[in-house]
Amino acid sequence: MNTKTSKKNFLNKTLLAGAVAGFGLAFSSQASADSYTVQSGDTLSQIAASHQTTVEAIENLNHISAANYIYAGQVLELGDTSQATSSTTTTDSTATTSSSSLSAADAAAKETIAQRESSGSYTASNGQYYGRYQLSLSYLNGDLSAENQEKVADAYVAGRYGSWSQALAFWNANGWY
C-alpha cells in the first residue's frame, strides 16, 4: 500500500493541504441543516457518509463534475437527507459497498481510503497492488471480485490498525496505509 502515481500524489497533497489533525474535526462546520461548508481535508464521500446521502446526490445538487475538486469554504447543498440511503455507490458501477456493519466514522474512513487509493475502482492496478483498496495481489489469493476485496480489506485493516478510522489516521500521517 504505497503511494501511487505523481498525479495521484499531487491530488492527495492538494486535498490534504491544511488538513485538520483529528478525523472528527473534518465534519465540524455546517451552514444550515440542508447545506454543509467544506472544511480543509474533507472529501465528498466523507460528507455524504456523515449526512446519510450519496456522493452522486451531492454532485447532482451542486453541479459538481469531479468529486475530487471541492475546496475549503465551499457551501454544498445537501437536499433532503432524511430519505437518503445508507450505502455508498462507488465510481465502479459493478459493486456497491454497504456500510451497515461499520460506524459512520469508520464507513467514511473506509470510503476515503478507497477514493484516495483507487478513486473507488475495483479494477485499479499499478502492477503490484490491485483494486479499490490497492491490496497486494498475494492477499487476494487470485480472487479479484469486489466481495473478496471488501472482505480482505476489512480483515487487513482490522488486523493491522483495529479500525478504518485508525487506518485513515495512519494514511493521513504517512500517505499510505
VENURSUL-V650664 format. One record per pair of residues at least 24 apart in sequence whose ideal C-beta (glycine too) atoms are under 8 Angstrom apart, sorted by the first residue. I is the first residue (numbers start at 1). J is the second residue. Records with the same first field share a line. If there is no record, write none. Layout:
I = J + J
This chain:
1 = 117 + 129 + 133 + 134 + 135 + 136 + 176 + 177
2 = 128 + 129 + 176
3 = 175 + 176
4 = 117 + 126 + 129 + 134
5 = 126
8 = 116
9 = 175
11 = 68
12 = 116 + 175
15 = 41 + 43 + 68 + 116
16 = 41 + 172
18 = 72
19 = 172
23 = 105 + 109 + 165 + 168 + 169 + 172
24 = 105
31 = 75
34 = 77 + 78 + 79 + 80 + 81
35 = 75 + 76 + 77 + 78
36 = 75 + 76 + 78
37 = 73 + 74 + 75 + 76
38 = 70 + 71 + 72 + 73 + 74 + 75 + 76
39 = 72
40 = 72
41 = 172
42 = 70 + 72
43 = 67 + 68 + 70 + 111 + 112 + 115
44 = 70
45 = 88 + 108 + 111 + 112 + 114 + 115 + 120
46 = 108 + 111 + 112
47 = 76
48 = 88 + 111
49 = 88 + 99 + 104 + 107 + 108 + 111
50 = 104 + 108
51 = 78 + 81 + 84
52 = 81 + 84 + 85 + 86
53 = 78 + 79 + 81 + 84 + 85
54 = 84 + 85 + 88 + 89
55 = 88 + 89
56 = 89
57 = 84
67 = 91 + 115
68 = 115 + 119
90 = 114 + 120 + 121 + 122 + 132
91 = 119 + 120 + 121
92 = 120 + 121 + 122 + 123 + 132 + 146
94 = 122 + 146
95 = 122 + 146 + 147
97 = 150
102 = 164
103 = 165
105 = 165
106 = 163 + 164 + 165
107 = 164
109 = 163 + 164 + 165 + 167 + 168
110 = 153 + 157 + 164
112 = 168 + 171
113 = 164 + 167 + 168 + 171 + 177
116 = 171
117 = 177
122 = 146 + 149
